[in-house]
């Protein structure tokens, strides 16, 4: 490399000069679409069998697909959709797939407008005066529905709409969108629509009107979690393309697979572990990715997800969490909701926060437990009844640092815990 190139890369030169680990790290990201999906052939075949009538211009059944995060639901739906469009082109028929992420496209208006946008881009609409551009905001929803229906009829063919994370749409906007989409075929003359709903939350069906549920779940598929040997196959396939030959120690892929299998067989988790292990080895300028890098990656992922979770908590929850940190600082590694409540009630007025009721404090403690920030257990105190005990499992220094970044809790940075300790110990603790 020339001196000119050295100067142009500057700060990054040392990171670019020797790459002993990665050949193509993008292969390990969730967004990568492999040509082969190991251990999902039965599910792929089943989706293909359900959608096959669309190649004869017949209406395929609607499908609900369930499975935990990282079980291949989205990847399989995209793969089958791509193959369907390819087969349709070869046969001279018209089958199209629109894939929407309902975590982002989460209202009826946005869903209908986005379908039209995916089907008929700006250029096509500009060249076809019979079609009207649907804006992403500004129209009455029934006008958007009518215009989309007209555009579908003028285009003909079969449209398969994939609603990924469909539960997010239902929980935010109700089931009106699904009601309209599952009945749109009765308003169409020259076109047909089928829906594939993808969810990792089986309970979202409780939010649906029985008529919508009946129409939507004509076929149901459940994707089972991957086991450790299956995850080994998935990671081995990706690693061949992602890493330079010989860059991974023998035990790395089995360890990543075993750790992810404990997390409900999540292939995304396994891929993240393998990628971050490689990145840590790369930064260390190691010759190989080792099992030690995997353990470091596991700790990093857990810490990062915990920190992100805590940083987005409301201020009241952070203050309750800080009250627990004080108890731990005072030597109480296990504490009760009553003790947390008393510390909280003493701190809240000092930073001009409204003091919550004990019941509300208990509710927020339960939420912290559900998020995995703390651990809790209910213990019996004999004739004094039952109480909830709680404790931290993770590094509390990092938790404290994140909590105190909340501007409303700035006043706590100067709190002299040792001065207040005698008061708290004398008044409250056993």
Residue pairs with C-beta under 8 A, 6 or more apart in sequence:
1 17
6 13
9 16
15 283
18 285
19 244
19 282
20 244
20 247
20 282
20 285
20 286
20 287
21 243
21 244
21 247
21 278
21 281
21 282
21 286
21 289
22 242
22 243
22 244
22 247
22 278
22 282
23 241
23 242
23 243
23 244
24 241
24 242
25 242
25 275
25 278
25 279
26 32
27 34
27 238
27 241
27 242
28 238
28 242
28 271
28 272
28 274
28 275
28 278
29 271
29 275
30 268
30 271
32 238
33 75
33 78
33 79
34 75
34 237
34 238
36 237
37 44
37 72
37 75
37 76
37 79
38 230
38 233
38 234
38 237
39 226
39 230
39 233
39 234
40 72
40 75
40 76
40 223
43 72
43 76
43 221
43 223
44 76
44 79
44 80
46 221
47 63
47 65
47 76
47 77
47 80
47 196
47 221
48 80
48 83
48 84
50 60
50 61
50 63
50 219
51 60
51 80
51 84
51 160
51 194
52 60
53 59
53 60
54 60
54 84
54 88
54 93
54 95
54 158
54 160
54 192
54 194
55 84
55 87
55 88
55 91
55 93
55 95
56 93
57 93
57 94
57 157
57 158
57 192
58 158
58 192
59 158
59 185
59 192
59 193
59 194
60 158
60 160
60 194
61 194
61 218
61 219
62 182
62 194
62 195
62 196
62 197
62 215
62 216
62 217
62 218
62 219
63 194
63 195
63 196
63 197
63 218
63 219
63 220
63 221
64 166
64 196
64 197
64 199
64 205
64 216
64 217
64 219
64 220
64 221
65 73
65 77
65 196
65 197
65 198
65 199
65 220
65 221
65 223
66 73
66 199
66 200
66 202
66 220
66 221
66 222
66 223
67 73
67 200
67 222
67 223
67 224
67 225
68 200
68 223
68 225
68 264
68 265
68 266
69 200
69 264
69 266
69 268
70 226
70 260
70 264
70 265
70 266
70 267
70 268
70 269
70 270
71 223
71 224
71 225
71 226
71 265
71 266
71 267
72 223
72 226
72 267
73 198
73 200
73 223
74 164
74 198
76 223
77 99
77 162
77 164
77 196
77 198
78 99
78 162
81 97
81 99
81 160
81 162
82 97
84 95
84 97
84 160
85 95
85 96
85 97
87 95
88 94
88 95
88 96
93 157
93 158
94 155
94 156
94 157
94 158
95 157
95 158
95 159
95 160
96 119
96 157
96 158
96 159
96 160
97 159
97 160
97 162
98 114
98 115
98 118
98 119
98 159
98 160
98 161
98 162
99 162
99 164
100 111
100 114
100 115
100 118
100 161
100 162
100 163
100 164
101 164
101 165
102 111
102 163
102 164
102 165
102 166
102 167
102 168
102 169
103 164
103 165
103 168
105 111
105 114
105 169
106 168
106 169
106 172
106 173
107 169
107 172
107 173
107 177
108 141
108 173
108 176
108 177
108 180
109 137
109 139
109 141
109 144
110 136
111 163
111 169
111 177
111 181
112 134
112 141
112 144
112 145
112 148
112 177
112 180
113 134
113 135
113 136
113 144
113 148
114 136
115 148
115 159
115 161
116 134
116 144
116 147
116 148
116 151
117 134
117 136
119 151
119 152
119 155
119 159
120 128
120 131
120 151
120 155
122 133
124 131
125 131
125 132
125 133
130 154
131 151
131 154
132 147
132 151
134 144
134 147
134 148
139 147
145 180
149 184
149 187
149 188
152 159
152 184
152 188
152 191
152 193
153 188
153 189
153 190
153 191
154 190
155 191
156 190
156 191
157 191
157 192
158 191
158 192
158 193
158 194
159 191
159 192
159 193
159 194
160 193
160 194
160 195
160 196
161 181
161 193
161 194
161 195
161 196
162 195
162 196
162 198
163 169
163 195
163 196
163 197
163 198
164 198
165 198
165 199
165 200
166 178
166 197
166 198
166 199
166 204
167 199
167 200
167 201
167 204
169 177
169 178
170 178
170 204
170 207
170 208
171 204
171 207
174 207
175 207
175 208
175 209
175 212
178 195
178 197
178 208
178 212
178 215
178 216
179 209
179 211
179 212
181 193
181 195
182 195
182 212
182 215
182 216
183 215
184 193
185 192
185 193
195 216
197 216
205 213
205 217
208 216
224 265
225 261
225 264
225 265
225 266
226 234
226 260
226 261
226 265
226 266
226 267
226 270
227 261
227 265
228 254
228 257
228 258
228 260
228 261
229 257
230 265
231 256
231 257
231 260
231 261
231 265
231 267
231 270
232 253
232 254
232 257
234 267
234 270
234 271
235 253
235 256
235 257
235 270
235 271
235 274
236 253
238 271
238 274
239 248
239 253
239 274
242 274
242 275
242 278
243 278
243 289
246 288
247 278
247 281
247 287
247 288
247 289
248 278
248 288
248 289
249 288
249 289
249 290
249 291
251 291
252 274
252 277
252 289
252 290
252 291
252 293
252 294
253 274
255 291
255 294
256 270
256 273
256 274
256 277
256 294
257 270
259 269
259 270
259 273
259 294
259 298
260 266
260 267
260 269
260 270
260 273
263 269
269 301
272 297
272 301
273 294
273 297
273 298
273 301
274 294
276 297
276 300
276 301
277 289
277 293
277 294
277 296
277 297
278 289
278 293
280 293
280 296
280 297
280 300
281 288
281 289
281 290
281 293
284 293
286 293
302 394
303 394
303 395
303 398
306 372
306 373
306 394
306 398
306 399
307 398
307 402
309 371
309 372
309 373
310 318
310 321
310 373
310 399
310 402
310 403
311 402
311 405
313 321
315 353
315 406
315 408
315 409
316 353
316 356
316 364
317 364
317 367
317 368
318 403
318 406
318 409
319 344
319 347
319 348
319 351
319 353
319 409
320 340
320 344
320 361
320 364
320 365
320 368
321 368
321 373
321 374
321 399
321 403
322 347
322 400
322 403
322 404
322 409
322 412
323 340
323 341
323 343
323 344
323 347
324 335
324 340
324 374
324 390
324 392
325 396
325 399
325 400
325 403
326 343
326 417
327 335
327 339
327 340
327 343
328 335
328 392
328 396
329 417
330 417
330 421
330 424
330 425
332 339
332 429
333 391
333 392
334 389
334 390
334 391
335 389
335 390
335 391
336 387
336 388
336 389
336 390
337 358
337 361
337 362
337 365
337 387
337 388
337 390
338 358
338 387
339 428
339 429
340 361
340 365
340 390
341 358
341 361
341 362
342 424
342 427
342 428
343 424
344 355
344 356
344 361
345 355
346 420
346 424
347 412
347 415
348 354
348 355
348 356
349 355
350 411
350 412
350 415
351 408
351 409
351 410
351 411
351 412
353 408
356 364
362 388
365 374
365 376
365 388
365 390
366 376
368 374
369 375
369 376
369 390
373 394
373 399
374 390
374 391
374 392
374 393
375 390
375 391
375 392
375 393
376 388
376 389
376 390
377 388
377 389
377 390
378 386
378 387
378 388
378 389
379 386
379 387
379 388
379 389
380 386
381 387
392 399
403 409
404 410
404 412
404 413
